[in-house]
Amino acid sequence: MRRGAVFAAVLLAACASVAVEVERDETARVPRLRTFAFSPGTPPALRDALERELAVRGLRPERKSPDLFVSGTIGEEERTEVSPFAVRPGSSRSPAPTSPRRTVRRTILALTAASAESGEIVWRGRAVLSDPETGASEAVRALVSEFPAAR
Protein backbone atom coordinates (compact mmCIF):
# COMPACT_ATOMS: atom_id res chain seq x y z
CA MET A 1 0.00 0.00 0.00
CA ARG A 2 1.08 3.57 -0.58
CA ARG A 3 2.21 5.98 2.10
CA GLY A 4 -1.29 7.37 2.24
CA ALA A 5 -2.52 4.16 3.81
CA VAL A 6 -4.23 4.59 7.12
CA PHE A 7 -4.59 2.02 9.85
CA ALA A 8 -7.60 2.29 12.13
CA ALA A 9 -8.70 -0.01 14.90
CA VAL A 10 -12.33 0.19 15.86
CA LEU A 11 -14.12 -1.65 18.61
CA LEU A 12 -17.78 -1.44 17.77
CA ALA A 13 -20.01 -0.79 20.74
CA ALA A 14 -23.01 -2.35 19.03
CA CYS A 15 -21.08 -5.54 18.38
CA ALA A 16 -18.98 -5.77 21.52
CA SER A 17 -17.88 -9.30 20.69
CA VAL A 18 -16.40 -8.21 17.32
CA ALA A 19 -13.17 -6.21 17.14
CA VAL A 20 -12.52 -4.68 13.72
CA GLU A 21 -9.21 -3.53 12.21
CA VAL A 22 -9.18 -1.77 8.84
CA GLU A 23 -6.39 -0.62 6.55
CA ARG A 24 -7.04 1.34 3.39
CA ASP A 25 -5.16 3.22 0.71
CA GLU A 26 -6.37 6.81 1.06
CA THR A 27 -5.08 7.65 -2.42
CA ALA A 28 -7.29 5.01 -4.07
CA ARG A 29 -10.53 6.22 -5.55
CA VAL A 30 -12.58 3.59 -3.77
CA PRO A 31 -15.87 5.56 -3.81
CA ARG A 32 -15.74 5.43 -7.63
CA LEU A 33 -15.55 1.65 -7.52
CA ARG A 34 -19.08 0.39 -7.92
CA THR A 35 -18.86 -3.28 -8.91
CA PHE A 36 -17.15 -6.34 -7.49
CA ALA A 37 -16.50 -10.01 -8.10
CA PHE A 38 -15.30 -12.64 -5.68
CA SER A 39 -11.78 -14.00 -5.96
CA PRO A 40 -11.49 -17.78 -6.21
CA GLY A 41 -11.29 -19.40 -2.81
CA THR A 42 -13.74 -17.08 -1.06
CA PRO A 43 -15.93 -19.49 0.93
CA PRO A 44 -19.55 -19.71 -0.25
CA ALA A 45 -20.71 -19.12 3.33
CA LEU A 46 -19.09 -15.67 3.23
CA ARG A 47 -20.23 -14.78 -0.28
CA ASP A 48 -23.91 -14.34 0.61
CA ALA A 49 -23.19 -12.15 3.63
CA LEU A 50 -20.59 -10.13 1.70
CA GLU A 51 -22.88 -9.61 -1.27
CA ARG A 52 -25.67 -8.40 1.01
CA GLU A 53 -23.45 -6.02 3.00
CA LEU A 54 -21.57 -4.66 -0.02
CA ALA A 55 -24.94 -3.86 -1.61
CA VAL A 56 -25.72 -1.71 1.45
CA ARG A 57 -22.49 0.20 0.70
CA GLY A 58 -23.64 0.75 -2.91
CA LEU A 59 -21.64 -1.97 -4.68
CA ARG A 60 -23.16 -4.55 -6.97
CA PRO A 61 -21.83 -7.88 -8.23
CA GLU A 62 -20.39 -7.95 -11.75
CA ARG A 63 -18.60 -11.08 -12.98
CA LYS A 64 -17.37 -9.93 -16.39
CA SER A 65 -15.62 -6.62 -15.69
CA PRO A 66 -15.72 -5.68 -11.99
CA ASP A 67 -13.99 -2.68 -10.47
CA LEU A 68 -12.89 -4.73 -7.44
CA PHE A 69 -11.96 -8.27 -6.62
CA VAL A 70 -13.06 -9.17 -3.11
CA SER A 71 -11.63 -12.13 -1.25
CA GLY A 72 -12.44 -13.45 2.19
CA THR A 73 -11.22 -16.12 4.56
CA ILE A 74 -12.43 -17.32 7.90
CA GLY A 75 -10.43 -19.33 10.39
CA GLU A 76 -9.85 -20.21 14.00
CA GLU A 77 -7.08 -19.05 16.28
CA GLU A 78 -6.21 -20.72 19.55
CA ARG A 79 -3.85 -19.25 22.09
CA THR A 80 -2.96 -19.65 25.72
CA GLU A 81 -3.29 -16.68 28.04
CA VAL A 82 -1.18 -16.63 31.18
CA SER A 83 -2.15 -14.55 34.19
CA PRO A 84 0.89 -12.89 35.81
CA PHE A 85 -0.88 -12.86 39.18
CA ALA A 86 -2.93 -15.29 41.21
CA VAL A 87 -5.08 -14.65 44.24
CA ARG A 88 -4.01 -16.76 47.17
CA PRO A 89 -6.37 -17.25 50.12
CA GLY A 90 -5.61 -14.75 52.88
CA SER A 91 -3.26 -12.60 50.77
CA SER A 92 -3.43 -9.85 48.23
CA ARG A 93 -2.46 -10.38 44.60
CA SER A 94 1.13 -11.47 44.35
CA PRO A 95 3.27 -13.18 41.74
CA ALA A 96 2.39 -16.85 41.60
CA PRO A 97 4.98 -19.60 41.24
CA THR A 98 2.70 -21.20 38.66
CA SER A 99 0.39 -18.72 37.00
CA PRO A 100 -3.09 -19.76 35.93
CA ARG A 101 -3.48 -20.44 32.22
CA ARG A 102 -6.49 -20.62 29.98
CA THR A 103 -7.00 -21.47 26.34
CA VAL A 104 -8.80 -18.86 24.27
CA ARG A 105 -10.35 -19.65 20.90
CA ARG A 106 -11.27 -16.89 18.49
CA THR A 107 -12.70 -16.79 15.00
CA ILE A 108 -10.99 -14.46 12.55
CA LEU A 109 -12.55 -13.11 9.36
CA ALA A 110 -10.23 -11.41 6.86
CA LEU A 111 -11.40 -9.47 3.80
CA THR A 112 -9.36 -7.89 1.02
CA ALA A 113 -10.48 -5.67 -1.86
CA ALA A 114 -8.11 -5.20 -4.80
CA SER A 115 -8.48 -2.98 -7.84
CA ALA A 116 -9.33 -5.14 -10.86
CA GLU A 117 -7.47 -2.66 -13.07
CA SER A 118 -4.17 -2.39 -11.19
CA GLY A 119 -4.29 -5.39 -8.87
CA GLU A 120 -3.35 -3.15 -5.94
CA ILE A 121 -4.99 -3.73 -2.59
CA VAL A 122 -7.18 -0.72 -1.84
CA TRP A 123 -8.80 -1.95 1.36
CA ARG A 124 -8.38 -4.77 3.82
CA GLY A 125 -9.94 -5.58 7.12
CA ARG A 126 -9.96 -8.16 9.84
CA ALA A 127 -12.68 -8.97 12.34
CA VAL A 128 -11.90 -10.94 15.47
CA LEU A 129 -14.85 -12.68 17.08
CA SER A 130 -14.19 -13.36 20.73
CA ASP A 131 -17.66 -14.71 21.40
CA PRO A 132 -18.39 -18.08 19.74
CA GLU A 133 -22.09 -17.17 19.59
CA THR A 134 -21.32 -14.30 17.20
CA GLY A 135 -22.05 -15.38 13.65
CA ALA A 136 -19.95 -14.73 10.58
CA SER A 137 -22.72 -12.55 9.11
CA GLU A 138 -22.51 -10.20 12.12
CA ALA A 139 -18.73 -10.01 11.67
CA VAL A 140 -19.13 -9.32 7.93
CA ARG A 141 -21.63 -6.55 8.73
CA ALA A 142 -19.28 -4.95 11.26
CA LEU A 143 -16.31 -5.18 8.91
CA VAL A 144 -18.02 -4.02 5.72
CA SER A 145 -19.53 -1.06 7.58
CA GLU A 146 -15.97 0.31 7.51
CA PHE A 147 -15.74 -0.04 3.72
CA PRO A 148 -16.09 3.27 1.83
CA ALA A 149 -19.50 3.70 0.24
CA ALA A 150 -19.78 3.86 -3.54
CA ARG A 151 -21.15 7.08 -4.99
QUIDAKA-V838156 format. One record per residue. N is the residue number from 1. RES is the residue in one small letter. OMEGA is omega in degrees with one decimal (* if undefined). Layout:
# QUIDAKA-V838156
N,RES,OMEGA  N,RES,OMEGA
This chain:
# QUIDAKA-V838156
1,m,-179.0  2,r,179.9  3,r,-179.0  4,g,-178.3  5,a,-179.2  6,v,176.4  7,f,179.9  8,a,174.6  9,a,-175.8  10,v,172.3  11,l,-174.3  12,l,-179.0  13,a,-178.9  14,a,-179.2  15,c,-172.5  16,a,-179.4  17,s,179.4  18,v,174.1  19,a,-174.2  20,v,173.6  21,e,-177.1  22,v,174.9  23,e,179.7  24,r,177.4  25,d,-177.0  26,e,-179.6  27,t,179.3  28,a,-179.6  29,r,-175.8  30,v,-179.6  31,p,178.3  32,r,179.4  33,l,-172.5  34,r,-177.0  35,t,-179.1  36,f,171.2  37,a,179.3  38,f,174.0  39,s,176.6  40,p,178.7  41,g,176.1  42,t,-175.7  43,p,178.7  44,p,179.8  45,a,179.1  46,l,-174.6  47,r,-178.9  48,d,-179.3  49,a,179.3  50,l,-179.6  51,e,179.8  52,r,-176.3  53,e,176.5  54,l,176.3  55,a,176.9  56,v,179.8  57,r,175.8  58,g,178.6  59,l,178.8  60,r,180.0  61,p,178.6  62,e,-175.2  63,r,-172.3  64,k,-178.4  65,s,-178.9  66,p,173.7  67,d,-175.9  68,l,166.5  69,f,-178.5  70,v,176.3  71,s,-179.5  72,g,174.5  73,t,175.9  74,i,-177.5  75,g,179.9  76,e,174.8  77,e,176.9  78,e,178.2  79,r,179.0  80,t,176.5  81,e,-179.2  82,v,177.5  83,s,179.8  84,p,-178.5  85,f,174.9  86,a,177.9  87,v,178.2  88,r,179.7  89,p,176.7  90,g,179.8  91,s,175.9  92,s,179.0  93,r,177.6  94,s,179.3  95,p,-178.5  96,a,178.2  97,p,174.1  98,t,-176.4  99,s,176.9  100,p,179.6  101,r,173.4  102,r,178.9  103,t,-179.2  104,v,176.4  105,r,178.9  106,r,174.3  107,t,-178.4  108,i,177.2  109,l,179.1  110,a,178.4  111,l,177.4  112,t,175.2  113,a,-179.2  114,a,177.0  115,s,178.1  116,a,-178.3  117,e,-174.7  118,s,-176.1  119,g,-179.6  120,e,176.1  121,i,-179.6  122,v,-179.5  123,w,171.8  124,r,-178.8  125,g,-178.9  126,r,176.4  127,a,178.7  128,v,-179.1  129,l,-179.5  130,s,-179.9  131,d,-177.8  132,p,178.9  133,e,179.8  134,t,-178.8  135,g,179.0  136,a,-178.6  137,s,176.5  138,e,178.6  139,a,177.3  140,v,179.9  141,r,-179.5  142,a,-177.3  143,l,-178.0  144,v,176.7  145,s,177.2  146,e,179.6  147,f,-179.2  148,p,-179.9  149,a,175.5  150,a,179.6  151,r,*
